[in-house]
Amino acid sequence: MRRSSFAIFHVMAVIVILVGLLTGPRLGIINHDSLAFLSPLLPQGALLSVHVLFGCLLTLIAIVFTVATIRAPFHGAPSKFDKAVNYFGYLVIVLSIATGWLLWLNPESLSLVIHGLSATAIFLYLVLHGIKHTVFKGKQVLSVLLPRNALILLSCSVALVYFCGLGLKLIVAEQHLRLEVAPLSTQSHLEIDGKGDEPEWLRAKPIKLTTFGGANFLDGSSEVEIKALSNHDETFFLIRWQDPTESLEHLPLEKTSDGWQVQENGFYRFDERTYYEDKFAIMLSTTCGLGGDGTVQYGDAPLADKPRNWHGKGYHASTDGRTRDLWHWKALRTNDMYLADDNFFGPPQSVALGQRRYTAGYQPDGKESGAYVMNWRWYSPTEVTPKRMPIPSPDITERKVLDWFASETYNPQRDMAKIGEQLPSVLYRSNRFEGDRADVRARGEWHDGYWTLELVRKHQTHSPLDVELRSGVCMWVSAFDHAQIAHTRHHRAIQLRYML
């Protein structure tokens, strides 16, 4: 291999690796709070597709370089130390590429750890390698790395590799998981009870996938199994996922010597991970792009002219003007309603005056009536004033949700609660939503370390905030283990295929 060819491979690899090293930690901050100190140095926005693209480019460069080296080895005169350092660099780059593809195909916690460690090793290798050559060769290092007669060839090579990598990325992005939606007779009746024990479900072909990156799960991951059935009007989903505990708490209010206080561990920054209910979310879109179809915006301030988020993880919002459907089942707040909260991801919303938590494109569908609200007047991490108390008040510790019509306005003179007693933070104004927000019926049951969730919705709701259920629609799923936002995720979209 000629020196100019070697230099071209070298420069392209360095550029691609540097982009990967900048985008990778930003993605990693979602799972690892210990990386948050790097946040000011890292790019923000919809970065998963960028990371995957440059991973594809690095794969292509590595393959072409290996073939070229076998056919015409580069004859230099490196020292034994240089050889050892170079072989170490090759090893960690190969490890990074291999684990990156493993994470794409079937994410496992071990692959995630090795991928992160190999990226760290690559960074150290680049630093040491660069310092060594700069010290020994000084200003000549640039002329050695990139001879003048190689500039035109370099430009052509960069363009060629980029478009080849872009093509490879497009191929990768089309490798969806397929969920076959089995036909269901109109005479069949499925009870939405969270059991999934009807014989019709035996005809549905399941898919299984590993979701990763969630708080409180074992190794941060949960295996999810999904089945689907449909008749001419509705689609039914049966979902089962691993969760070691049934969590039905939601920020309970506890009586202290100083008054009532919200029990929380992260809620102040909207990242509660202890006093919260289990949840499950499904996103639907007519397109199947990477990064949740481009709705995941990484960073503490990824949206121009919008507020920073409190937790530094990012926002959900679409930047193409389209709406993605979101079904948000909550084990405490919506399960007894036999509903999933019908929400959507849309363009970033305007900032409301006095709004403490800005949610960008994450918004609820409209409703005609019915809702739950928080059972405090103004939030403070030190003390809150409840809105309502049960009637009568002695048995307040057994209640997880407080019904508006079984309660009365809070009066401190009539507050007989003892220190240590708790009061629900969820206040039902009615027993269910009405309107667009109630389009998805759902019920879940927990048993022996697994949640089983049944959902059903009409194919077409005629709401501009909902996605019509038909072949080609893609979905993504996330599980929450008593966590507010720290959910599991997967990269490959699940594409619906109706068999009717």
C-alpha positions as CSV (number, residue, x, y, z in Angstrom):
1,M,0.0,0.0,0.0
2,R,1.3,3.4,-0.9
3,R,1.9,6.0,1.8
4,S,-0.7,8.3,0.3
5,S,-3.3,5.6,0.4
6,F,-2.4,4.8,4.0
7,A,-2.7,8.5,4.9
8,I,-6.1,8.7,3.4
9,F,-7.4,5.7,5.4
10,H,-5.7,7.2,8.5
11,V,-7.4,10.6,8.1
12,M,-10.8,9.3,7.3
13,A,-10.7,6.9,10.2
14,V,-9.7,9.7,12.6
15,I,-12.5,11.9,11.5
16,V,-15.1,9.2,11.7
17,I,-13.9,8.0,15.1
18,L,-13.9,11.6,16.5
19,V,-17.5,12.0,15.5
20,G,-18.4,8.7,17.1
21,L,-16.6,9.7,20.3
22,L,-18.5,13.0,20.4
23,T,-22.0,11.5,19.8
24,G,-21.6,8.2,21.7
25,P,-21.2,9.8,25.2
26,R,-24.2,12.0,24.6
27,L,-26.2,8.8,24.0
28,G,-24.6,7.2,27.0
29,I,-25.6,10.0,29.4
30,I,-29.2,8.7,29.1
31,N,-28.1,5.5,31.0
32,H,-25.1,6.7,33.0
33,D,-25.4,9.8,35.2
34,S,-21.7,9.6,35.8
35,L,-21.1,10.9,32.3
36,A,-23.1,14.1,32.9
37,F,-19.9,16.1,33.5
38,L,-19.1,15.7,29.8
39,S,-22.4,17.3,28.7
40,P,-21.1,20.9,28.0
41,L,-18.5,19.4,25.6
42,L,-20.9,17.3,23.6
43,P,-23.3,18.0,20.7
44,Q,-27.1,17.9,21.2
45,G,-30.1,17.0,19.2
46,A,-31.3,13.9,17.2
47,L,-27.9,12.2,17.3
48,L,-28.6,8.5,17.1
49,S,-28.9,8.6,13.3
50,V,-25.5,10.4,13.1
51,H,-23.9,7.9,15.4
52,V,-25.2,5.0,13.4
53,L,-24.1,6.6,10.1
54,F,-20.6,7.1,11.3
55,G,-20.6,3.6,12.7
56,C,-21.5,2.3,9.3
57,L,-18.7,4.5,7.8
58,L,-16.1,3.1,10.2
59,T,-17.2,-0.4,9.4
60,L,-16.8,0.3,5.7
61,I,-13.4,1.9,6.2
62,A,-12.2,-1.0,8.3
63,I,-13.3,-3.6,5.7
64,V,-11.7,-1.7,2.8
65,F,-8.5,-1.1,4.8
66,T,-8.2,-4.8,5.8
67,V,-8.7,-5.9,2.1
68,A,-6.2,-3.3,0.9
69,T,-3.6,-4.3,3.5
70,I,-3.9,-8.0,2.7
71,R,-3.4,-7.3,-1.0
72,A,-0.6,-4.7,-0.7
73,P,0.8,-4.4,2.9
74,F,2.1,-1.0,4.0
75,H,5.9,-1.3,4.4
76,G,7.0,1.0,7.2
77,A,9.6,0.6,9.8
78,P,7.7,0.9,13.1
79,S,9.4,0.1,16.4
80,K,8.1,-2.8,18.6
81,F,6.4,-0.2,20.8
82,D,4.7,1.4,17.8
83,K,3.5,-2.1,16.6
84,A,2.1,-2.9,20.0
85,V,0.3,0.5,20.2
86,N,-1.1,0.1,16.7
87,Y,-2.3,-3.5,17.3
88,F,-4.0,-2.3,20.5
89,G,-5.7,0.5,18.4
90,Y,-6.8,-2.0,15.8
91,L,-8.2,-4.4,18.5
92,V,-10.3,-1.8,20.3
93,I,-11.6,-0.4,17.0
94,V,-12.7,-3.9,16.0
95,L,-14.3,-4.4,19.4
96,S,-16.1,-1.1,19.1
97,I,-17.5,-2.0,15.6
98,A,-18.5,-5.5,16.6
99,T,-20.3,-4.5,19.8
100,G,-22.0,-1.6,18.0
101,W,-23.5,-4.1,15.5
102,L,-24.4,-6.4,18.4
103,L,-26.2,-3.6,20.1
104,W,-28.1,-2.9,16.9
105,L,-29.1,-6.5,16.3
106,N,-29.8,-7.6,19.9
107,P,-28.8,-5.2,22.7
108,E,-27.3,-6.9,25.7
109,S,-25.8,-5.2,28.8
110,L,-22.4,-6.9,28.3
111,S,-22.2,-5.5,24.7
112,L,-23.1,-2.1,26.0
113,V,-20.4,-2.2,28.6
114,I,-17.7,-3.4,26.2
115,H,-18.8,-0.8,23.6
116,G,-18.3,1.9,26.2
117,L,-15.0,0.6,27.4
118,S,-13.7,0.2,23.8
119,A,-14.7,3.8,23.0
120,T,-12.7,4.9,26.1
121,A,-9.7,2.9,25.0
122,I,-9.9,4.4,21.5
123,F,-9.9,7.9,23.0
124,L,-6.8,7.1,25.1
125,Y,-5.1,5.5,22.0
126,L,-5.7,8.6,19.9
127,V,-4.4,10.9,22.6
128,L,-1.2,8.8,23.2
129,H,-0.7,8.1,19.5
130,G,-1.1,11.8,18.6
131,I,1.2,13.0,21.4
132,K,3.9,10.6,20.4
133,H,3.9,11.6,16.7
134,T,3.7,15.3,17.5
135,V,6.6,15.1,19.9
136,F,8.9,13.2,17.6
137,K,7.9,14.8,14.3
138,G,6.7,18.2,15.3
139,K,5.3,20.3,12.4
140,Q,6.2,17.6,9.9
141,V,3.5,15.3,11.3
142,L,0.8,16.9,9.0
143,S,2.9,16.5,5.8
144,V,3.7,12.9,6.8
145,L,0.0,12.1,7.4
146,L,-1.3,13.9,4.4
147,P,1.0,14.4,1.4
148,R,0.1,17.2,-0.9
149,N,-0.6,15.0,-3.9
150,A,-3.2,13.1,-1.9
151,L,-5.6,16.0,-1.4
152,I,-7.7,15.4,-4.5
153,L,-7.7,11.7,-3.9
154,L,-8.7,12.3,-0.3
155,S,-11.7,14.5,-1.3
156,C,-12.9,11.8,-3.7
157,S,-12.4,9.1,-1.2
158,V,-14.3,10.9,1.6
159,A,-17.2,11.6,-0.8
160,L,-17.3,8.0,-1.9
161,V,-17.0,6.5,1.6
162,Y,-19.7,8.9,2.9
163,F,-22.2,8.0,0.2
164,C,-21.4,4.3,0.6
165,G,-21.9,4.6,4.3
166,L,-25.1,6.5,3.8
167,G,-26.4,3.7,1.6
168,L,-25.3,1.1,4.2
169,K,-27.2,3.1,6.9
170,L,-30.3,3.2,4.8
171,I,-30.1,-0.6,4.4
172,V,-29.6,-1.0,8.2
173,A,-32.6,1.3,8.9
174,E,-34.9,-0.9,6.8
175,Q,-34.1,-4.0,8.9
176,H,-37.2,-3.7,11.0
177,L,-38.7,-6.3,13.3
178,R,-41.9,-7.6,11.8
179,L,-45.0,-8.1,13.9
180,E,-47.7,-10.1,12.2
181,V,-51.2,-9.0,13.2
182,A,-53.3,-12.2,13.0
183,P,-56.9,-12.0,11.9
184,L,-59.7,-12.2,14.5
185,S,-63.3,-13.1,13.8
186,T,-65.9,-10.5,14.5
187,Q,-67.7,-13.1,16.6
188,S,-64.7,-13.5,18.9
189,H,-64.7,-11.5,22.1
190,L,-61.5,-10.6,23.9
191,E,-61.8,-9.3,27.5
192,I,-59.4,-6.5,28.2
193,D,-58.4,-7.7,31.7
194,G,-54.6,-8.1,31.6
195,K,-54.8,-11.9,31.5
196,G,-54.5,-12.7,27.8
197,D,-55.9,-16.2,28.4
198,E,-58.3,-16.4,25.5
199,P,-57.6,-19.2,23.0
200,E,-57.5,-16.6,20.1
201,W,-54.1,-15.4,21.4
202,L,-52.6,-18.8,20.7
203,R,-53.0,-18.0,16.9
204,A,-51.0,-14.8,17.2
205,K,-47.3,-15.1,16.4
206,P,-45.2,-13.4,19.0
207,I,-42.0,-11.3,18.6
208,K,-39.5,-10.9,21.4
209,L,-37.0,-8.1,21.8
210,T,-34.6,-6.9,24.5
211,T,-35.1,-3.3,25.6
212,F,-32.2,-1.7,27.4
213,G,-31.2,1.5,29.3
214,G,-33.9,1.7,31.9
215,A,-33.6,2.5,35.6
216,N,-34.2,-0.2,38.3
217,F,-34.4,-3.2,35.9
218,L,-31.8,-5.9,36.3
219,D,-28.8,-4.7,34.2
220,G,-31.2,-2.0,33.0
221,S,-32.9,-4.3,30.5
222,S,-36.2,-6.0,30.1
223,E,-37.3,-8.6,27.5
224,V,-40.6,-7.7,25.9
225,E,-43.0,-10.1,24.1
226,I,-45.7,-8.7,21.8
227,K,-48.7,-10.3,20.1
228,A,-51.3,-8.7,17.9
229,L,-54.8,-9.5,16.6
230,S,-57.3,-7.5,14.6
231,N,-60.7,-7.6,13.2
232,H,-62.1,-5.2,10.6
233,D,-62.5,-2.4,13.2
234,E,-60.0,-2.8,16.0
235,T,-56.4,-4.0,16.8
236,F,-55.6,-5.8,20.0
237,F,-52.1,-6.0,21.5
238,L,-50.9,-8.5,24.2
239,I,-47.6,-7.4,25.7
240,R,-45.6,-9.1,28.4
241,W,-42.4,-7.8,29.9
242,Q,-40.0,-8.5,32.8
243,D,-40.3,-6.4,35.9
244,P,-39.0,-7.8,39.2
245,T,-41.5,-5.8,41.3
246,E,-45.0,-4.5,41.1
247,S,-44.7,-0.7,41.8
248,L,-47.9,1.2,42.5
249,E,-46.6,4.2,44.4
250,H,-46.7,7.7,43.0
251,L,-45.0,10.4,45.0
252,P,-47.0,9.8,48.2
253,L,-47.4,12.7,50.7
254,E,-46.1,11.9,54.1
255,K,-46.9,13.8,57.3
256,T,-43.7,15.1,59.1
257,S,-43.1,17.3,62.1
258,D,-43.0,20.3,59.6
259,G,-46.1,19.4,57.7
260,W,-46.8,17.3,54.6
261,Q,-43.9,16.5,52.3
262,V,-43.7,14.7,48.9
263,Q,-41.7,11.5,49.1
264,E,-39.3,11.8,46.2
265,N,-35.9,10.8,44.9
266,G,-35.4,12.9,41.7
267,F,-38.8,14.3,41.2
268,Y,-37.5,17.9,41.8
269,R,-35.6,17.5,38.5
270,F,-38.4,15.4,36.9
271,D,-36.4,12.2,37.0
272,E,-38.0,10.3,39.9
273,R,-36.7,6.7,40.2
274,T,-38.1,5.5,43.6
275,Y,-41.5,6.7,44.5
276,Y,-43.2,6.1,41.2
277,E,-45.5,3.6,39.4
278,D,-44.6,1.1,36.7
279,K,-45.5,2.2,33.2
280,F,-45.3,1.1,29.6
281,A,-45.3,3.3,26.5
282,I,-46.0,2.6,22.8
283,M,-45.1,5.0,20.0
284,L,-46.6,4.7,16.5
285,S,-45.5,6.4,13.3
286,T,-46.2,6.1,9.6
287,T,-42.4,6.2,9.1
288,C,-39.7,4.1,10.7
289,G,-36.6,6.2,11.1
290,L,-33.8,5.8,13.6
291,G,-34.0,7.4,17.0
292,G,-37.7,6.8,17.6
293,D,-38.3,8.1,14.1
294,G,-36.3,11.3,14.9
295,T,-38.3,12.2,18.0
296,V,-35.5,11.8,20.5
297,Q,-33.6,15.0,21.1
298,Y,-30.6,14.4,23.3
299,G,-29.0,16.9,25.6
300,D,-30.0,19.5,28.3
301,A,-30.9,22.1,25.6
302,P,-31.3,20.4,22.3
303,L,-34.0,22.7,21.0
304,A,-33.2,26.2,19.9
305,D,-35.0,29.0,21.8
306,K,-36.5,26.5,24.2
307,P,-35.8,26.0,27.9
308,R,-33.3,23.6,29.3
309,N,-34.6,20.4,30.8
310,W,-33.9,19.8,34.4
311,H,-32.4,16.3,34.1
312,G,-30.1,16.9,31.2
313,K,-31.3,13.8,29.3
314,G,-33.3,15.4,26.5
315,Y,-36.8,15.9,25.0
316,H,-39.2,14.1,22.8
317,A,-40.3,16.2,19.9
318,S,-40.7,16.0,16.1
319,T,-38.7,18.4,14.0
320,D,-40.5,17.6,10.7
321,G,-43.9,19.0,11.6
322,R,-45.5,15.6,11.8
323,T,-47.2,13.9,14.8
324,R,-46.4,10.5,16.3
325,D,-49.0,8.7,18.3
326,L,-48.1,7.7,21.9
327,W,-50.0,5.3,24.3
328,H,-48.9,5.7,27.9
329,W,-50.2,3.1,30.3
330,K,-49.7,3.8,34.0
331,A,-50.0,1.1,36.6
332,L,-51.6,3.4,39.2
333,R,-53.1,6.4,37.4
334,T,-54.7,4.8,34.3
335,N,-54.9,1.0,35.0
336,D,-58.1,1.2,37.1
337,M,-59.6,3.4,34.4
338,Y,-59.0,0.5,32.0
339,L,-57.2,3.0,29.7
340,A,-53.8,4.0,28.4
341,D,-53.3,7.7,28.3
342,D,-53.5,8.7,24.6
343,N,-50.7,11.2,24.0
344,F,-48.6,12.3,21.1
345,F,-45.1,13.6,20.1
346,G,-45.4,16.7,18.0
347,P,-43.4,19.9,17.2
348,P,-42.0,21.7,20.3
349,Q,-44.8,23.7,22.0
350,S,-44.6,27.3,23.1
351,V,-43.4,27.9,26.6
352,A,-46.3,28.7,29.0
353,L,-46.0,31.5,31.5
354,G,-45.0,30.2,34.9
355,Q,-44.4,26.7,33.5
356,R,-41.8,24.9,35.6
357,R,-41.6,21.7,33.5
358,Y,-41.4,22.2,29.8
359,T,-42.2,19.0,27.9
360,A,-41.4,20.1,24.3
361,G,-43.4,17.9,21.9
362,Y,-44.7,15.4,24.5
363,Q,-48.4,16.4,24.9
364,P,-51.7,14.7,25.8
365,D,-54.6,14.3,23.3
366,G,-57.6,16.5,24.0
367,K,-60.3,15.4,26.4
368,E,-63.9,16.3,27.0
369,S,-63.9,15.5,30.7
370,G,-62.2,13.4,33.3
371,A,-58.7,13.5,34.6
372,Y,-56.4,13.1,37.5
373,V,-54.5,15.9,39.2
374,M,-51.8,16.2,41.8
375,N,-53.1,16.4,45.3
376,W,-51.0,19.5,46.3
377,R,-51.5,23.2,45.7
378,W,-47.9,24.3,45.0
379,Y,-45.0,21.9,44.8
380,S,-42.0,22.4,47.0
381,P,-39.4,19.8,47.9
382,T,-39.6,20.8,51.6
383,E,-43.4,21.1,52.2
384,V,-46.7,21.0,50.4
385,T,-50.3,21.7,51.2
386,P,-52.7,18.9,50.2
387,K,-55.8,19.8,48.2
388,R,-58.1,17.2,49.7
389,M,-58.3,14.7,52.5
390,P,-60.2,11.4,52.6
391,I,-63.7,11.2,54.3
392,P,-63.2,10.1,57.0
393,S,-59.5,10.4,57.5
394,P,-58.2,7.5,59.7
395,D,-57.4,5.0,56.9
396,I,-55.3,7.2,54.7
397,T,-52.2,4.9,54.4
398,E,-54.0,2.1,52.4
399,R,-55.2,4.4,49.6
400,K,-53.0,4.8,46.5
401,V,-55.5,7.1,44.7
402,L,-57.8,9.6,46.3
403,D,-61.3,10.0,44.8
404,W,-62.6,13.6,44.6
405,F,-66.1,12.5,45.7
406,A,-64.7,10.5,48.6
407,S,-62.7,13.4,49.9
408,E,-63.1,16.9,51.3
409,T,-61.1,20.1,51.0
410,Y,-58.0,20.1,53.1
411,N,-58.4,22.0,56.4
412,P,-55.3,22.2,58.6
413,Q,-57.5,22.5,61.7
414,R,-59.1,19.2,60.9
415,D,-55.9,17.4,59.9
416,M,-55.6,14.6,62.5
417,A,-53.0,12.6,60.6
418,K,-50.1,11.3,62.7
419,I,-46.4,11.8,61.7
420,G,-45.4,9.1,59.3
421,E,-48.9,8.6,57.8
422,Q,-49.2,9.0,54.1
423,L,-51.7,10.6,51.7
424,P,-52.1,9.8,48.0
425,S,-50.7,12.3,45.5
426,V,-53.1,11.3,42.7
427,L,-56.5,12.8,42.9
428,Y,-59.2,11.4,40.6
429,R,-61.7,14.0,39.4
430,S,-63.6,11.2,37.6
431,N,-63.1,7.5,37.1
432,R,-61.9,7.8,33.4
433,F,-61.1,10.2,30.6
434,E,-63.6,11.1,28.0
435,G,-62.8,12.1,24.4
436,D,-59.6,11.7,22.3
437,R,-57.5,10.9,25.3
438,A,-59.6,7.8,26.0
439,D,-59.2,6.1,22.6
440,V,-57.0,3.3,24.0
441,R,-58.6,0.7,26.3
442,A,-56.0,-1.1,28.4
443,R,-55.6,-3.3,31.5
444,G,-52.4,-4.8,33.0
445,E,-51.7,-7.4,35.7
446,W,-48.5,-8.2,37.4
447,H,-47.6,-11.8,38.4
448,D,-44.3,-13.5,39.3
449,G,-42.0,-10.9,37.9
450,Y,-43.9,-10.1,34.7
451,W,-46.4,-7.5,33.7
452,T,-49.1,-8.6,31.2
453,L,-50.8,-5.8,29.4
454,E,-53.7,-5.9,26.9
455,L,-54.6,-2.9,24.8
456,V,-57.2,-2.3,22.0
457,R,-57.9,0.7,19.7
458,K,-59.9,1.3,16.6
459,H,-57.9,1.3,13.4
460,Q,-59.1,4.7,12.5
461,T,-60.1,7.2,15.2
462,H,-60.4,10.2,12.9
463,S,-58.3,12.3,15.3
464,P,-55.4,14.3,13.7
465,L,-53.3,13.3,16.8
466,D,-53.7,9.5,16.2
467,V,-52.0,7.3,13.7
468,E,-54.2,4.9,11.7
469,L,-53.4,1.3,12.4
470,R,-52.5,-0.5,9.1
471,S,-49.7,-2.4,7.5
472,G,-46.4,-0.6,7.3
473,V,-47.0,1.5,10.5
474,C,-44.0,1.2,12.9
475,M,-44.0,1.1,16.6
476,W,-41.5,1.4,19.5
477,V,-42.0,0.2,23.1
478,S,-40.5,1.3,26.4
479,A,-40.9,-0.1,29.9
480,F,-40.6,1.9,33.1
481,D,-39.8,0.3,36.5
482,H,-41.0,2.8,39.1
483,A,-39.3,5.5,37.1
484,Q,-40.6,8.8,35.8
485,I,-38.6,9.1,32.6
486,A,-35.8,6.5,32.8
487,H,-37.3,3.9,30.5
488,T,-35.9,1.1,28.4
489,R,-35.5,1.5,24.6
490,H,-34.7,-0.3,21.4
491,H,-33.3,1.0,18.1
492,R,-34.9,-1.2,15.5
493,A,-38.5,-0.3,14.7
494,I,-41.3,-2.9,14.9
495,Q,-43.4,-2.8,11.7
496,L,-47.0,-4.0,11.7
497,R,-48.1,-6.4,9.0
498,Y,-51.8,-7.1,8.9
499,M,-52.8,-10.6,7.7
500,L,-56.4,-9.8,7.0
